[in-house]
Amino acid sequence: MRKVINLEDLRDARTALPGSIGFVPTMGFLHEGHLSLVKRACRELDSVVVSIFVNPTQFAPTDDLDAYPRDLERDIALLQEAGADLLWMPNNEVMYPPDYQTWVEVGEITKPLEGEKRPGHFRGVTTIVAKLFNAVQPQVAYFGQKDAQQVAVIRQMVRDLNMPIEIVASPIVRERDGLAMSSRNTYLNPDERQAALVLSTSIQKAKFAYDNGERDAGVLRAKMEEIINAEPLARLEYVSCADYVSLAELDIIERKTLISMAVYIGKTRLIDNLILE
Ligand code: AMP
């Protein structure tokens, strides 16, 4: 696996890669969720590029960007083992040089859910992903369904800007007990780690109700809220039962639906979701 930092080296290395190119953008501190994307890309395409960049513009000023977990050596070993061909690790000077002034902003689809709770977040995401796409020029890019709205936003951007890139969304990888894998799980102390199960448990309860015929979205939201509110270490930010395409909140479930939530466990903000087909 080749490792590059600056744009010229990336372009040279990219040009030297044979065949079709798959791309997996990440912020590092890799776990099996990230690696599932890399391994899938390796199966489906000739060459695979991975990026690691903790993108400052998608964090709020109040977020502790410096505390975001990092372990580059471990990441490199994991990517090598997973079969990646090229690792791009740009720094802030490469991505946002002095006098940087161009932003990519997607409309309606960025407004509810994560976009409502994290103003400016998706502007940072779409800007950095557009820049990464322009540099790597992959045929296919892989994202995790864990960040369901992010997938919808990227798909919208790619459509709207005529980017010739296929976006593949891959299923959420979970710990044995159901907790969705996340680099942020590392912030949880043992009590919080246990409490964090309210996310996946409440989603499973909602799915059970749905599978047994419940179609009232308000009832599903209330079931999830009840479970989360019963956990003293959890603070609910939102639960949603929304149309999969528009992400608008539903009264009655009639089509493909996204159940999603954001919950603080102590100081750590976690998200989880499930698609009801
Ligand atoms: P991040 O490093 O958090 O920006 O994540 C990089 C990519 O990995 C994104 O497309 C995420 O959606 C994806 N990802 C993160 N966690 C998981 C997971 N548990 N399962 C599947 N994909 C994931």
py3Dmol code that shows the C-alpha trace and the ligand (Angstrom):
import py3Dmol

protein = """\
ATOM      1  CA  MET A   1       0.000   0.000   0.000  1.00  0.00           C
ATOM      2  CA  ARG A   2       1.380   3.383  -1.007  1.00  0.00           C
ATOM      3  CA  LYS A   3       0.979   6.288   1.405  1.00  0.00           C
ATOM      4  CA  VAL A   4       0.819   9.898   0.237  1.00  0.00           C
ATOM      5  CA  ILE A   5       0.082  13.276   1.782  1.00  0.00           C
ATOM      6  CA  ASN A   6       0.188  16.055  -0.791  1.00  0.00           C
ATOM      7  CA  LEU A   7      -1.867  16.466  -3.970  1.00  0.00           C
ATOM      8  CA  GLU A   8       0.909  15.895  -6.517  1.00  0.00           C
ATOM      9  CA  ASP A   9       1.891  12.588  -4.938  1.00  0.00           C
ATOM     10  CA  LEU A  10      -1.770  11.571  -4.738  1.00  0.00           C
ATOM     11  CA  ARG A  11      -2.265  12.302  -8.447  1.00  0.00           C
ATOM     12  CA  ASP A  12       0.875  10.400  -9.458  1.00  0.00           C
ATOM     13  CA  ALA A  13      -0.040   7.403  -7.316  1.00  0.00           C
ATOM     14  CA  ARG A  14      -3.669   7.508  -8.499  1.00  0.00           C
ATOM     15  CA  THR A  15      -2.583   7.514 -12.149  1.00  0.00           C
ATOM     16  CA  ALA A  16      -0.370   4.492 -11.553  1.00  0.00           C
ATOM     17  CA  LEU A  17      -3.263   2.398 -10.164  1.00  0.00           C
ATOM     18  CA  PRO A  18      -4.614  -0.220 -12.557  1.00  0.00           C
ATOM     19  CA  GLY A  19      -8.243  -0.585 -13.643  1.00  0.00           C
ATOM     20  CA  SER A  20     -11.374   0.681 -11.906  1.00  0.00           C
ATOM     21  CA  ILE A  21     -10.970   2.753  -8.732  1.00  0.00           C
ATOM     22  CA  GLY A  22     -13.006   2.420  -5.527  1.00  0.00           C
ATOM     23  CA  PHE A  23     -12.726   5.045  -2.817  1.00  0.00           C
ATOM     24  CA  VAL A  24     -13.431   4.996   0.921  1.00  0.00           C
ATOM     25  CA  PRO A  25     -13.215   8.375   2.689  1.00  0.00           C
ATOM     26  CA  THR A  26     -12.711   8.171   6.482  1.00  0.00           C
ATOM     27  CA  MET A  27     -11.616  10.207   9.471  1.00  0.00           C
ATOM     28  CA  GLY A  28      -9.399   7.383  10.702  1.00  0.00           C
ATOM     29  CA  PHE A  29      -9.313   5.519  14.029  1.00  0.00           C
ATOM     30  CA  LEU A  30     -10.573   2.633  11.964  1.00  0.00           C
ATOM     31  CA  HIS A  31     -12.837  -0.180  13.135  1.00  0.00           C
ATOM     32  CA  GLU A  32     -14.642  -3.073  11.469  1.00  0.00           C
ATOM     33  CA  GLY A  33     -17.285  -0.673  10.115  1.00  0.00           C
ATOM     34  CA  HIS A  34     -14.693   1.219   8.078  1.00  0.00           C
ATOM     35  CA  LEU A  35     -12.898  -1.985   7.125  1.00  0.00           C
ATOM     36  CA  SER A  36     -16.129  -3.547   5.827  1.00  0.00           C
ATOM     37  CA  LEU A  37     -16.241  -0.698   3.282  1.00  0.00           C
ATOM     38  CA  VAL A  38     -12.593  -1.187   2.301  1.00  0.00           C
ATOM     39  CA  LYS A  39     -12.946  -4.950   1.952  1.00  0.00           C
ATOM     40  CA  ARG A  40     -16.095  -4.569  -0.107  1.00  0.00           C
ATOM     41  CA  ALA A  41     -14.384  -2.061  -2.391  1.00  0.00           C
ATOM     42  CA  CYS A  42     -11.469  -4.495  -2.803  1.00  0.00           C
ATOM     43  CA  ARG A  43     -13.885  -7.236  -3.854  1.00  0.00           C
ATOM     44  CA  GLU A  44     -15.798  -5.069  -6.286  1.00  0.00           C
ATOM     45  CA  LEU A  45     -13.079  -2.978  -8.000  1.00  0.00           C
ATOM     46  CA  ASP A  46      -9.522  -3.334  -9.285  1.00  0.00           C
ATOM     47  CA  SER A  47      -7.861  -0.718  -7.057  1.00  0.00           C
ATOM     48  CA  VAL A  48      -8.891   0.876  -3.774  1.00  0.00           C
ATOM     49  CA  VAL A  49      -7.989   4.298  -2.401  1.00  0.00           C
ATOM     50  CA  VAL A  50      -8.693   5.198   1.250  1.00  0.00           C
ATOM     51  CA  SER A  51      -8.405   8.678   2.726  1.00  0.00           C
ATOM     52  CA  ILE A  52      -7.888   9.604   6.346  1.00  0.00           C
ATOM     53  CA  PHE A  53      -8.605  13.231   7.161  1.00  0.00           C
ATOM     54  CA  VAL A  54     -10.241  14.617  10.288  1.00  0.00           C
ATOM     55  CA  ASN A  55     -12.111  17.393   8.525  1.00  0.00           C
ATOM     56  CA  PRO A  56     -12.268  20.474  10.745  1.00  0.00           C
ATOM     57  CA  THR A  57     -15.065  22.157   8.772  1.00  0.00           C
ATOM     58  CA  GLN A  58     -17.643  19.505   9.646  1.00  0.00           C
ATOM     59  CA  PHE A  59     -17.121  19.979  13.392  1.00  0.00           C
ATOM     60  CA  ALA A  60     -18.884  22.760  15.299  1.00  0.00           C
ATOM     61  CA  PRO A  61     -16.660  25.271  17.133  1.00  0.00           C
ATOM     62  CA  THR A  62     -17.999  23.738  20.370  1.00  0.00           C
ATOM     63  CA  ASP A  63     -16.981  20.198  19.321  1.00  0.00           C
ATOM     64  CA  ASP A  64     -13.647  19.045  20.631  1.00  0.00           C
ATOM     65  CA  LEU A  65     -11.899  18.477  17.318  1.00  0.00           C
ATOM     66  CA  ASP A  66      -8.502  17.996  18.947  1.00  0.00           C
ATOM     67  CA  ALA A  67      -9.884  15.198  21.108  1.00  0.00           C
ATOM     68  CA  TYR A  68     -11.048  13.191  18.069  1.00  0.00           C
ATOM     69  CA  PRO A  69      -9.283   9.818  18.441  1.00  0.00           C
ATOM     70  CA  ARG A  70      -6.307   9.152  16.184  1.00  0.00           C
ATOM     71  CA  ASP A  71      -3.997   6.157  15.725  1.00  0.00           C
ATOM     72  CA  LEU A  72      -2.369   6.376  12.328  1.00  0.00           C
ATOM     73  CA  GLU A  73       0.037   3.483  12.781  1.00  0.00           C
ATOM     74  CA  ARG A  74      -2.723   1.089  13.661  1.00  0.00           C
ATOM     75  CA  ASP A  75      -4.890   2.429  10.807  1.00  0.00           C
ATOM     76  CA  ILE A  76      -2.090   1.828   8.307  1.00  0.00           C
ATOM     77  CA  ALA A  77      -1.630  -1.774   9.469  1.00  0.00           C
ATOM     78  CA  LEU A  78      -5.378  -2.438   9.285  1.00  0.00           C
ATOM     79  CA  LEU A  79      -5.687  -0.962   5.785  1.00  0.00           C
ATOM     80  CA  GLN A  80      -2.720  -2.938   4.558  1.00  0.00           C
ATOM     81  CA  GLU A  81      -4.306  -6.115   5.874  1.00  0.00           C
ATOM     82  CA  ALA A  82      -7.701  -5.215   4.355  1.00  0.00           C
ATOM     83  CA  GLY A  83      -6.080  -4.869   0.919  1.00  0.00           C
ATOM     84  CA  ALA A  84      -6.171  -1.113   0.222  1.00  0.00           C
ATOM     85  CA  ASP A  85      -3.776  -0.010  -2.548  1.00  0.00           C
ATOM     86  CA  LEU A  86      -3.325   3.672  -1.750  1.00  0.00           C
ATOM     87  CA  LEU A  87      -3.756   5.687   1.445  1.00  0.00           C
ATOM     88  CA  TRP A  88      -4.117   9.447   1.202  1.00  0.00           C
ATOM     89  CA  MET A  89      -3.589  11.345   4.450  1.00  0.00           C
ATOM     90  CA  PRO A  90      -3.875  15.016   3.517  1.00  0.00           C
ATOM     91  CA  ASN A  91      -3.383  17.628   6.225  1.00  0.00           C
ATOM     92  CA  ASN A  92      -5.176  20.944   6.769  1.00  0.00           C
ATOM     93  CA  GLU A  93      -2.645  22.800   4.605  1.00  0.00           C
ATOM     94  CA  VAL A  94      -3.370  20.479   1.676  1.00  0.00           C
ATOM     95  CA  MET A  95      -7.175  20.641   2.008  1.00  0.00           C
ATOM     96  CA  TYR A  96      -7.686  24.193   3.263  1.00  0.00           C
ATOM     97  CA  PRO A  97      -4.691  26.317   2.264  1.00  0.00           C
ATOM     98  CA  PRO A  98      -4.637  29.985   3.284  1.00  0.00           C
ATOM     99  CA  ASP A  99      -7.303  32.055   1.505  1.00  0.00           C
ATOM    100  CA  TYR A 100      -9.486  28.994   0.925  1.00  0.00           C
ATOM    101  CA  GLN A 101     -12.982  30.249  -0.037  1.00  0.00           C
ATOM    102  CA  THR A 102     -15.094  27.663  -1.893  1.00  0.00           C
ATOM    103  CA  TRP A 103     -17.937  25.686  -0.317  1.00  0.00           C
ATOM    104  CA  VAL A 104     -20.354  23.039  -1.538  1.00  0.00           C
ATOM    105  CA  GLU A 105     -23.790  23.358  -0.013  1.00  0.00           C
ATOM    106  CA  VAL A 106     -26.687  20.948  -0.626  1.00  0.00           C
ATOM    107  CA  GLY A 107     -30.259  22.155   0.020  1.00  0.00           C
ATOM    108  CA  GLU A 108     -33.417  20.636   1.547  1.00  0.00           C
ATOM    109  CA  ILE A 109     -32.074  17.169   2.332  1.00  0.00           C
ATOM    110  CA  THR A 110     -29.472  18.674   4.710  1.00  0.00           C
ATOM    111  CA  LYS A 111     -32.053  20.537   6.798  1.00  0.00           C
ATOM    112  CA  PRO A 112     -33.748  17.962   9.100  1.00  0.00           C
ATOM    113  CA  LEU A 113     -32.231  15.471  11.577  1.00  0.00           C
ATOM    114  CA  GLU A 114     -28.429  15.783  11.800  1.00  0.00           C
ATOM    115  CA  GLY A 115     -28.488  18.982   9.748  1.00  0.00           C
ATOM    116  CA  GLU A 116     -30.903  20.632  12.160  1.00  0.00           C
ATOM    117  CA  LYS A 117     -28.929  19.620  15.244  1.00  0.00           C
ATOM    118  CA  ARG A 118     -25.474  20.246  13.745  1.00  0.00           C
ATOM    119  CA  PRO A 119     -25.660  23.497  11.768  1.00  0.00           C
ATOM    120  CA  GLY A 120     -22.894  23.713   9.155  1.00  0.00           C
ATOM    121  CA  HIS A 121     -22.003  20.022   9.517  1.00  0.00           C
ATOM    122  CA  PHE A 122     -23.147  18.931   6.054  1.00  0.00           C
ATOM    123  CA  ARG A 123     -21.595  21.983   4.389  1.00  0.00           C
ATOM    124  CA  GLY A 124     -18.283  20.752   5.769  1.00  0.00           C
ATOM    125  CA  VAL A 125     -19.000  17.163   4.715  1.00  0.00           C
ATOM    126  CA  THR A 126     -20.053  17.960   1.146  1.00  0.00           C
ATOM    127  CA  THR A 127     -17.177  20.389   0.667  1.00  0.00           C
ATOM    128  CA  ILE A 128     -14.549  17.901   1.781  1.00  0.00           C
ATOM    129  CA  VAL A 129     -16.110  14.946  -0.051  1.00  0.00           C
ATOM    130  CA  ALA A 130     -16.315  16.986  -3.280  1.00  0.00           C
ATOM    131  CA  LYS A 131     -12.631  17.899  -2.886  1.00  0.00           C
ATOM    132  CA  LEU A 132     -11.668  14.289  -2.165  1.00  0.00           C
ATOM    133  CA  PHE A 133     -13.713  13.068  -5.149  1.00  0.00           C
ATOM    134  CA  ASN A 134     -12.091  15.635  -7.466  1.00  0.00           C
ATOM    135  CA  ALA A 135      -8.633  14.545  -6.412  1.00  0.00           C
ATOM    136  CA  VAL A 136      -9.157  10.769  -6.334  1.00  0.00           C
ATOM    137  CA  GLN A 137     -11.591  10.560  -9.269  1.00  0.00           C
ATOM    138  CA  PRO A 138     -13.008   7.162  -8.302  1.00  0.00           C
ATOM    139  CA  GLN A 139     -15.636   5.290 -10.282  1.00  0.00           C
ATOM    140  CA  VAL A 140     -17.314   4.097  -7.074  1.00  0.00           C
ATOM    141  CA  ALA A 141     -17.283   5.560  -3.539  1.00  0.00           C
ATOM    142  CA  TYR A 142     -18.316   3.623  -0.435  1.00  0.00           C
ATOM    143  CA  PHE A 143     -20.150   5.069   2.570  1.00  0.00           C
ATOM    144  CA  GLY A 144     -21.666   3.505   5.678  1.00  0.00           C
ATOM    145  CA  GLN A 145     -25.420   3.358   6.195  1.00  0.00           C
ATOM    146  CA  LYS A 146     -24.522   4.258   9.802  1.00  0.00           C
ATOM    147  CA  ASP A 147     -24.550   7.880   8.609  1.00  0.00           C
ATOM    148  CA  ALA A 148     -27.803   7.506   6.700  1.00  0.00           C
ATOM    149  CA  GLN A 149     -28.446  11.195   6.052  1.00  0.00           C
ATOM    150  CA  GLN A 150     -24.846  11.654   4.926  1.00  0.00           C
ATOM    151  CA  VAL A 151     -25.414   9.014   2.234  1.00  0.00           C
ATOM    152  CA  ALA A 152     -28.574  10.795   1.078  1.00  0.00           C
ATOM    153  CA  VAL A 153     -26.767  14.161   1.020  1.00  0.00           C
ATOM    154  CA  ILE A 154     -23.772  12.804  -0.925  1.00  0.00           C
ATOM    155  CA  ARG A 155     -26.081  11.118  -3.446  1.00  0.00           C
ATOM    156  CA  GLN A 156     -27.889  14.433  -3.926  1.00  0.00           C
ATOM    157  CA  MET A 157     -24.592  16.293  -4.411  1.00  0.00           C
ATOM    158  CA  VAL A 158     -23.307  13.755  -6.934  1.00  0.00           C
ATOM    159  CA  ARG A 159     -26.565  13.987  -8.901  1.00  0.00           C
ATOM    160  CA  ASP A 160     -26.772  17.759  -8.766  1.00  0.00           C
ATOM    161  CA  LEU A 161     -23.125  18.360  -9.712  1.00  0.00           C
ATOM    162  CA  ASN A 162     -23.029  15.660 -12.425  1.00  0.00           C
ATOM    163  CA  MET A 163     -20.183  13.815 -10.743  1.00  0.00           C
ATOM    164  CA  PRO A 164     -19.588  10.541 -12.601  1.00  0.00           C
ATOM    165  CA  ILE A 165     -19.344   8.511  -9.395  1.00  0.00           C
ATOM    166  CA  GLU A 166     -21.509   5.659  -8.142  1.00  0.00           C
ATOM    167  CA  ILE A 167     -22.316   5.912  -4.428  1.00  0.00           C
ATOM    168  CA  VAL A 168     -22.582   2.598  -2.588  1.00  0.00           C
ATOM    169  CA  ALA A 169     -24.067   2.454   0.914  1.00  0.00           C
ATOM    170  CA  SER A 170     -22.952  -0.484   3.043  1.00  0.00           C
ATOM    171  CA  PRO A 171     -24.786  -1.915   6.098  1.00  0.00           C
ATOM    172  CA  ILE A 172     -24.041  -0.831   9.674  1.00  0.00           C
ATOM    173  CA  VAL A 173     -21.450  -3.033  11.382  1.00  0.00           C
ATOM    174  CA  ARG A 174     -22.286  -3.622  15.044  1.00  0.00           C
ATOM    175  CA  GLU A 175     -20.585  -4.935  18.162  1.00  0.00           C
ATOM    176  CA  ARG A 176     -21.825  -8.339  19.346  1.00  0.00           C
ATOM    177  CA  ASP A 177     -24.320  -6.716  21.713  1.00  0.00           C
ATOM    178  CA  GLY A 178     -25.795  -4.474  19.014  1.00  0.00           C
ATOM    179  CA  LEU A 179     -23.965  -1.167  19.551  1.00  0.00           C
ATOM    180  CA  ALA A 180     -23.179   0.375  16.167  1.00  0.00           C
ATOM    181  CA  MET A 181     -19.400   0.633  15.765  1.00  0.00           C
ATOM    182  CA  SER A 182     -18.101   4.193  15.926  1.00  0.00           C
ATOM    183  CA  SER A 183     -14.742   5.825  16.527  1.00  0.00           C
ATOM    184  CA  ARG A 184     -16.550   7.805  19.241  1.00  0.00           C
ATOM    185  CA  ASN A 185     -17.378   4.642  21.242  1.00  0.00           C
ATOM    186  CA  THR A 186     -13.858   4.893  22.595  1.00  0.00           C
ATOM    187  CA  TYR A 187     -14.973   7.900  24.685  1.00  0.00           C
ATOM    188  CA  LEU A 188     -17.437   5.741  26.668  1.00  0.00           C
ATOM    189  CA  ASN A 189     -16.535   4.535  30.172  1.00  0.00           C
ATOM    190  CA  PRO A 190     -17.802   1.042  31.144  1.00  0.00           C
ATOM    191  CA  ASP A 191     -21.128   2.312  32.572  1.00  0.00           C
ATOM    192  CA  GLU A 192     -21.706   4.496  29.525  1.00  0.00           C
ATOM    193  CA  ARG A 193     -20.790   1.638  27.195  1.00  0.00           C
ATOM    194  CA  GLN A 194     -23.594  -0.401  28.815  1.00  0.00           C
ATOM    195  CA  ALA A 195     -26.017   2.552  28.701  1.00  0.00           C
ATOM    196  CA  ALA A 196     -25.236   3.076  24.995  1.00  0.00           C
ATOM    197  CA  LEU A 197     -27.195  -0.083  24.230  1.00  0.00           C
ATOM    198  CA  VAL A 198     -30.404   1.981  24.492  1.00  0.00           C
ATOM    199  CA  LEU A 199     -29.874   3.131  20.913  1.00  0.00           C
ATOM    200  CA  SER A 200     -29.871  -0.291  19.260  1.00  0.00           C
ATOM    201  CA  THR A 201     -32.360  -1.735  21.781  1.00  0.00           C
ATOM    202  CA  SER A 202     -34.918   0.993  21.146  1.00  0.00           C
ATOM    203  CA  ILE A 203     -34.513   0.632  17.389  1.00  0.00           C
ATOM    204  CA  GLN A 204     -35.031  -3.130  17.670  1.00  0.00           C
ATOM    205  CA  LYS A 205     -38.186  -2.529  19.753  1.00  0.00           C
ATOM    206  CA  ALA A 206     -39.509  -0.200  17.051  1.00  0.00           C
ATOM    207  CA  LYS A 207     -38.701  -2.770  14.368  1.00  0.00           C
ATOM    208  CA  PHE A 208     -40.471  -5.476  16.362  1.00  0.00           C
ATOM    209  CA  ALA A 209     -43.581  -3.298  16.610  1.00  0.00           C
ATOM    210  CA  TYR A 210     -43.376  -2.523  12.886  1.00  0.00           C
ATOM    211  CA  ASP A 211     -42.969  -6.224  12.025  1.00  0.00           C
ATOM    212  CA  ASN A 212     -46.101  -6.875  14.072  1.00  0.00           C
ATOM    213  CA  GLY A 213     -48.126  -4.434  12.028  1.00  0.00           C
ATOM    214  CA  GLU A 214     -47.652  -1.078  13.767  1.00  0.00           C
ATOM    215  CA  ARG A 215     -47.723   1.682  11.115  1.00  0.00           C
ATOM    216  CA  ASP A 216     -48.268   4.748  13.300  1.00  0.00           C
ATOM    217  CA  ALA A 217     -44.938   6.609  13.200  1.00  0.00           C
ATOM    218  CA  GLY A 218     -45.819   8.515  16.387  1.00  0.00           C
ATOM    219  CA  VAL A 219     -46.249   5.243  18.259  1.00  0.00           C
ATOM    220  CA  LEU A 220     -42.838   4.015  17.077  1.00  0.00           C
ATOM    221  CA  ARG A 221     -41.159   7.308  18.064  1.00  0.00           C
ATOM    222  CA  ALA A 222     -42.841   7.140  21.502  1.00  0.00           C
ATOM    223  CA  LYS A 223     -41.653   3.551  22.068  1.00  0.00           C
ATOM    224  CA  MET A 224     -38.058   4.538  21.303  1.00  0.00           C
ATOM    225  CA  GLU A 225     -38.247   7.693  23.442  1.00  0.00           C
ATOM    226  CA  GLU A 226     -39.576   5.710  26.386  1.00  0.00           C
ATOM    227  CA  ILE A 227     -36.634   3.304  26.347  1.00  0.00           C
ATOM    228  CA  ILE A 228     -34.037   6.045  25.960  1.00  0.00           C
ATOM    229  CA  ASN A 229     -35.570   8.265  28.624  1.00  0.00           C
ATOM    230  CA  ALA A 230     -35.534   5.348  31.080  1.00  0.00           C
ATOM    231  CA  GLU A 231     -31.705   5.253  30.927  1.00  0.00           C
ATOM    232  CA  PRO A 232     -30.252   7.787  33.404  1.00  0.00           C
ATOM    233  CA  LEU A 233     -26.965   8.199  31.475  1.00  0.00           C
ATOM    234  CA  ALA A 234     -28.758   8.882  28.184  1.00  0.00           C
ATOM    235  CA  ARG A 235     -30.022  12.232  26.931  1.00  0.00           C
ATOM    236  CA  LEU A 236     -32.194  12.068  23.870  1.00  0.00           C
ATOM    237  CA  GLU A 237     -31.476  14.616  21.130  1.00  0.00           C
ATOM    238  CA  TYR A 238     -33.983  13.327  18.582  1.00  0.00           C
ATOM    239  CA  VAL A 239     -35.773  10.223  17.429  1.00  0.00           C
ATOM    240  CA  SER A 240     -37.156  10.218  13.936  1.00  0.00           C
ATOM    241  CA  CYS A 241     -39.403   8.100  11.808  1.00  0.00           C
ATOM    242  CA  ALA A 242     -39.045   9.697   8.394  1.00  0.00           C
ATOM    243  CA  ASP A 243     -39.656   9.092   4.715  1.00  0.00           C
ATOM    244  CA  TYR A 244     -36.488   7.429   3.378  1.00  0.00           C
ATOM    245  CA  VAL A 245     -36.275   9.708   0.337  1.00  0.00           C
ATOM    246  CA  SER A 246     -37.306  13.154   1.625  1.00  0.00           C
ATOM    247  CA  LEU A 247     -36.377  12.559   5.309  1.00  0.00           C
ATOM    248  CA  ALA A 248     -39.647  14.334   6.236  1.00  0.00           C
ATOM    249  CA  GLU A 249     -41.242  13.105   9.481  1.00  0.00           C
ATOM    250  CA  LEU A 250     -44.126  10.703   8.933  1.00  0.00           C
ATOM    251  CA  ASP A 251     -47.510  10.249  10.573  1.00  0.00           C
ATOM    252  CA  ILE A 252     -48.237   6.892   8.960  1.00  0.00           C
ATOM    253  CA  ILE A 253     -45.665   4.504   7.492  1.00  0.00           C
ATOM    254  CA  GLU A 254     -46.546   3.581   3.933  1.00  0.00           C
ATOM    255  CA  ARG A 255     -43.212   3.516   2.100  1.00  0.00           C
ATOM    256  CA  LYS A 256     -39.535   2.866   2.738  1.00  0.00           C
ATOM    257  CA  THR A 257     -38.833   4.548   6.068  1.00  0.00           C
ATOM    258  CA  LEU A 258     -35.754   5.603   8.009  1.00  0.00           C
ATOM    259  CA  ILE A 259     -35.853   5.271  11.781  1.00  0.00           C
ATOM    260  CA  SER A 260     -32.986   7.267  13.244  1.00  0.00           C
ATOM    261  CA  MET A 261     -31.799   8.883  16.436  1.00  0.00           C
ATOM    262  CA  ALA A 262     -29.078  10.881  18.127  1.00  0.00           C
ATOM    263  CA  VAL A 263     -28.493  10.321  21.833  1.00  0.00           C
ATOM    264  CA  TYR A 264     -25.920  11.726  24.217  1.00  0.00           C
ATOM    265  CA  ILE A 265     -24.419   9.092  26.490  1.00  0.00           C
ATOM    266  CA  GLY A 266     -22.681  11.262  29.025  1.00  0.00           C
ATOM    267  CA  LYS A 267     -20.775  13.727  26.836  1.00  0.00           C
ATOM    268  CA  THR A 268     -20.601  11.428  23.809  1.00  0.00           C
ATOM    269  CA  ARG A 269     -23.069  11.943  20.978  1.00  0.00           C
ATOM    270  CA  LEU A 270     -24.040   8.682  19.286  1.00  0.00           C
ATOM    271  CA  ILE A 271     -26.280   8.025  16.297  1.00  0.00           C
ATOM    272  CA  ASP A 272     -28.000   4.894  15.014  1.00  0.00           C
ATOM    273  CA  ASN A 273     -30.660   4.011  12.480  1.00  0.00           C
ATOM    274  CA  LEU A 274     -32.587   1.300  10.683  1.00  0.00           C
ATOM    275  CA  ILE A 275     -34.368   1.187   7.349  1.00  0.00           C
ATOM    276  CA  LEU A 276     -37.896  -0.232   7.309  1.00  0.00           C
ATOM    277  CA  GLU A 277     -38.429  -1.579   3.803  1.00  0.00           C
TER     278      GLU A 277
END
"""
ligand_1 = """\
23
AMP
P -15.932 8.326 9.704
O -14.507 7.928 9.876
O -16.723 8.300 10.974
O -16.112 9.579 8.902
O -16.581 7.173 8.826
C -16.081 6.858 7.533
C -17.078 5.986 6.812
O -17.281 4.779 7.555
C -18.453 6.656 6.688
O -18.992 6.366 5.409
C -19.242 5.984 7.765
O -20.630 5.942 7.521
C -18.658 4.596 7.753
N -18.920 3.913 9.015
C -18.653 4.378 10.264
N -19.095 3.504 11.195
C -19.657 2.474 10.522
C -20.294 1.260 10.925
N -20.451 0.932 12.216
N -20.747 0.430 9.955
C -20.596 0.753 8.644
N -20.017 1.886 8.204
C -19.544 2.732 9.128
"""
view = py3Dmol.view(width=600, height=400)
view.addModel(protein, "pdb")
view.setStyle({"model": 0}, {"cartoon": {"style": "trace"}})
view.addModel(ligand_1, "xyz")
view.setStyle({"model": 1}, {"stick": {}})
view.zoomTo()
view.show()
